[in-house]
Each structure stands twice: as structure tokens, then as C-alpha cells.
Amino acid sequence: MSEFTSFVVAGAGNLGVFIIQELVKLKKQGKIASVVVFTRSNDSHEKILRLGAKPINVNYSNPDQLAHALKGVHCVISTLAVSAVEFEKEIARACKAMEVRLFVPSEFGLPKIDHFGSRKDEVKRYIKEIKQPYAIFYTGAFSDLIFTPYAGFNWDDGKVRIGGSGDQPASFTARPDIARYLAYVLTELSAEELENKIFLIEGERISFNAIFSGWEARTGRTLQITRIPRSELEKESPANFGAHLFLEIDNGNGTVGAPEETNLYYPEWKPKKALEVLLG
Ligand SMILES: NC(=O)c1ccc[n+]([C@@H]2O[C@H](COP(=O)([O-])OP(=O)(O)OC[C@H]3O[C@@H](n4cnc5c(N)ncnc54)[C@H](OP(=O)(O)O)[C@@H]3O)[C@@H](O)[C@H]2O)c1
């Protein structure tokens, strides 16, 4: 058994489902004892039960109810939506009150970029202020989620649109790989090795231009690439998530950190490269 055996995942959304799946696998192997998922309503129950976890309805604004739901829990992983991260302060406060050993806030992006009006930074400040032990995971962009036509990547039509030069490297990781990494370190490392630590992971560090030329080489097709100049990106408000992200990547802020500090603690972790994810 691992040191932490009782897990709560808050939110079973785009990322959460993968983490729940990995924890449930560990439960089946007898490595951990319970995987509970916090949700706001019965609407998510079927999905959570299908994943093999136990749903519990919580009102994130009700401290007593939250604390009750955290009785005996060792580790809480929040994968709440960006729009809900302010509730993480309530979760952290309840964790502290109930002596939950570790809280993982819903970060899962890039350390130098907070696109969300510093809401995530505010949560981190609060967790440190109340001295709730935490672990933070930076993962770069989700390679299995972001390369969509909506975001400007229309692979079927051979048309892609990016901001900036496309030359700067960025970190990309697929959600199943993120989930495997989290589940592994949270159950293999000691509490001391986890507490108040920052984990930097990436499936691959690569530039958009290198992804495009790799795609062309693998498919034998030629991409029509539109590049929005920096001057245009700079005119956009910070609320324009895509423009802000491209600008920050172009500024050199698209990686999770120094390569030698990345992908530590799990030598057998073999995450997929961006092209592998893209081409299936
Ligand atoms: N690096 C990247 O490329 C990338 C991409 C996407 C997301 N992310 C990050 O990953 C984390 C999780 O994002 P996600 O896309 O997985 O989240 P999501 O699917 O949008 O939402 C996760 C869950 O949050 C709960 N939720 C939604 N709105 C809420 C609200 N107003 N109040 C309380 N709970 C609410 C919902 O659960 P219930 O309805 O069951 O309560 C939902 O299933 C975020 O920190 C996000 O920034 C990173």
C-alpha cells in the first residue's frame, strides 16, 4: 500500500476522468483503498460510477459539508474547471481543518503563464498562507486536446493557424500521460517527498514549426500555415486566451522549466510525443 490510500478527485471533466481512471486501476491492484469524486450534482454520477469511483455531491460554498466529506481523506486532487478555481480556497481550507495530507490544486498548465486573471496564483498564495501541504503539477499544453480546428489546427483540410513565429519550443503532454504520472508519484513517493513540491512534466518539448514539418514528413502532405504576427497578438486583450498563449510561447514562456528539472521521479514514464498523439 502507498502512504496515501484515500483519494478525492474534485471534478470529473476533461482532465479529471483520466486521473480517476488511473487511481481506480491502483485501487483494483490493492495499492490504494478509495477513490471518491466530488461533484455538484447527480448529473455526473453515471459517468463517475462508470469510471469505477464513488461520487459524492458537494456544495463547495458549504464548509461544514466539505469538511465532513473530507474525513479520513489523505490526498485531494482538484481538476475543477478554470471558472471554478476560486472554490479551491474552500477546498484547501477544509483540507487544512481535516488534516488532509496533500492538496493538488487545478494547475496543469505553464508556470510562467496565468491566463486566468491570476485566479490560479491567488489559490496558490492562499494554500501557502494557511500552510496546507500541496503538490503542484505543471504539464504544458494538453497535446490530445488543444490541436483542434477550433484552436486553428484543421489537419483534415491541411490548414493551421498560429500566432508568432512558431520557432519557440513549448511543452506538450497528453492527458492519459499526465494521469499516469500523477497516480504514480502520488502513490510511490513518500509524503515528505511530495509535500510543497512542484512537479514539471512534458511529453515533448517542441516548437509548432517542428510539429508542422514532422506532420508534413509523416503524411506526405503540405500544410497551409497562417501566422498571426506578434503585433496583432499584442493588440488583443489578455482575456483572449489563444492570443495570449501564442504570445507567451513566442516570448519563450511556453515550457514547464529547465529540461534537467523536468520528468523526474518516474523513470519508466514514457509519454507520447505530440506527433504520435496527433497522428494516433
Ligand atoms: N494545459 C492545457 O492545455 C489545459 C487544457 C484544458 C484544461 N487545463 C487545466 O486543467 C484543469 C481542469 O480543466 P478541465 O478542462 O478538465 O475542466 P472542466 O472539464 O471544464 O471542468 C471540470 C469539472 O469542474 C466542475 N465545474 C465546472 N464548473 C464549475 C463551477 N462553476 N463550480 C464548481 N465546479 C465546476 C465540473 O464538475 P461537476 O459538474 O461534476 O461538479 C466539471 O466536470 C484546469 O486547471 C484547466 O486550466 C489545461
The ligand as an SDF file (V2000), in Angstrom:
LIG
                    3D

 48 52  0  0  0  0  0  0  0  0999 V2000
   -2.7220   22.7560  -20.3260 N   0  0  0  0  0  0  0  0  0  0  0  0
   -3.7930   22.6430  -21.0930 C   0  0  0  0  0  0  0  0  0  0  0  0
   -3.7210   22.5460  -22.3420 O   0  0  0  0  0  0  0  0  0  0  0  0
   -5.1340   22.5890  -20.4410 C   0  0  0  0  0  0  0  0  0  0  0  0
   -6.2790   22.3500  -21.2100 C   0  0  0  0  0  0  0  0  0  0  0  0
   -7.5070   22.2600  -20.5530 C   0  0  0  0  0  0  0  0  0  0  0  0
   -7.5780   22.4210  -19.1680 C   0  0  0  0  0  0  0  0  0  0  0  0
   -6.4350   22.6630  -18.4610 N   0  0  0  0  0  0  0  0  0  0  0  0
   -6.4890   22.8250  -16.9980 C   0  0  0  0  0  0  0  0  0  0  0  0
   -6.9070   21.5940  -16.4130 O   0  0  0  0  0  0  0  0  0  0  0  0
   -7.7370   21.8580  -15.2790 C   0  0  0  0  0  0  0  0  0  0  0  0
   -9.0640   21.1020  -15.4510 C   0  0  0  0  0  0  0  0  0  0  0  0
   -9.7010   21.6090  -16.6090 O   0  0  0  0  0  0  0  0  0  0  0  0
  -10.8230   20.7580  -17.3530 P   0  0  0  0  0  0  0  0  0  0  0  0
  -10.9040   21.2840  -18.7490 O   0  0  0  0  0  0  0  0  0  0  0  0
  -10.5880   19.3040  -17.1180 O   0  0  0  0  0  0  0  0  0  0  0  0
  -12.1150   21.2160  -16.5360 O   0  0  0  0  0  0  0  0  0  0  0  0
  -13.6310   21.0410  -16.9840 P   0  0  0  0  0  0  0  0  0  0  0  0
  -13.7790   19.7410  -17.6990 O   0  0  0  0  0  0  0  0  0  0  0  0
  -14.0900   22.2630  -17.7080 O   0  0  0  0  0  0  0  0  0  0  0  0
  -14.3720   21.0070  -15.5790 O   0  0  0  0  0  0  0  0  0  0  0  0
  -14.0480   20.0270  -14.5930 C   0  0  0  0  0  0  0  0  0  0  0  0
  -15.1880   19.9000  -13.6140 C   0  0  0  0  0  0  0  0  0  0  0  0
  -15.3070   21.0940  -12.8530 O   0  0  0  0  0  0  0  0  0  0  0  0
  -16.6470   21.1420  -12.3250 C   0  0  0  0  0  0  0  0  0  0  0  0
  -17.1370   22.5140  -12.5100 N   0  0  0  0  0  0  0  0  0  0  0  0
  -17.3470   23.1670  -13.6650 C   0  0  0  0  0  0  0  0  0  0  0  0
  -17.8040   24.4140  -13.4390 N   0  0  0  0  0  0  0  0  0  0  0  0
  -17.9180   24.5300  -12.0840 C   0  0  0  0  0  0  0  0  0  0  0  0
  -18.3380   25.5720  -11.2290 C   0  0  0  0  0  0  0  0  0  0  0  0
  -18.7490   26.7460  -11.6960 N   0  0  0  0  0  0  0  0  0  0  0  0
  -18.3200   25.3400   -9.9090 N   0  0  0  0  0  0  0  0  0  0  0  0
  -17.8830   24.1580   -9.4020 C   0  0  0  0  0  0  0  0  0  0  0  0
  -17.4620   23.1310  -10.1780 N   0  0  0  0  0  0  0  0  0  0  0  0
  -17.4790   23.3140  -11.5020 C   0  0  0  0  0  0  0  0  0  0  0  0
  -17.4920   20.1600  -13.1350 C   0  0  0  0  0  0  0  0  0  0  0  0
  -17.8160   19.0570  -12.3130 O   0  0  0  0  0  0  0  0  0  0  0  0
  -19.3330   18.7740  -11.8120 P   0  0  0  0  0  0  0  0  0  0  0  0
  -20.2410   19.3480  -12.8420 O   0  0  0  0  0  0  0  0  0  0  0  0
  -19.4030   17.2830  -11.7350 O   0  0  0  0  0  0  0  0  0  0  0  0
  -19.4440   19.4290  -10.4850 O   0  0  0  0  0  0  0  0  0  0  0  0
  -16.5380   19.7250  -14.2390 C   0  0  0  0  0  0  0  0  0  0  0  0
  -16.7170   18.3990  -14.6440 O   0  0  0  0  0  0  0  0  0  0  0  0
   -7.8840   23.3740  -15.2060 C   0  0  0  0  0  0  0  0  0  0  0  0
   -6.9820   23.8860  -14.2680 O   0  0  0  0  0  0  0  0  0  0  0  0
   -7.5170   23.8480  -16.5980 C   0  0  0  0  0  0  0  0  0  0  0  0
   -6.9390   25.1530  -16.6130 O   0  0  0  0  0  0  0  0  0  0  0  0
   -5.2240   22.7380  -19.0560 C   0  0  0  0  0  0  0  0  0  0  0  0
  1  2  1  0
  2  3  2  0
  2  4  1  0
  4  5  1  0
  4 48  2  0
  5  6  2  0
  6  7  1  0
  7  8  2  0
  8  9  1  0
  8 48  1  0
  9 10  1  0
  9 46  1  0
 10 11  1  0
 11 12  1  0
 11 44  1  0
 12 13  1  0
 13 14  1  0
 14 15  2  0
 14 16  1  0
 14 17  1  0
 17 18  1  0
 18 19  2  0
 18 20  1  0
 18 21  1  0
 21 22  1  0
 22 23  1  0
 23 24  1  0
 23 42  1  0
 24 25  1  0
 25 26  1  0
 25 36  1  0
 26 27  1  0
 26 35  1  0
 27 28  2  0
 28 29  1  0
 29 30  1  0
 29 35  2  0
 30 31  1  0
 30 32  2  0
 32 33  1  0
 33 34  2  0
 34 35  1  0
 36 37  1  0
 36 42  1  0
 37 38  1  0
 38 39  2  0
 38 40  1  0
 38 41  1  0
 42 43  1  0
 44 45  1  0
 44 46  1  0
 46 47  1  0
M  CHG  2   8   1  16  -1
M  END
$$$$
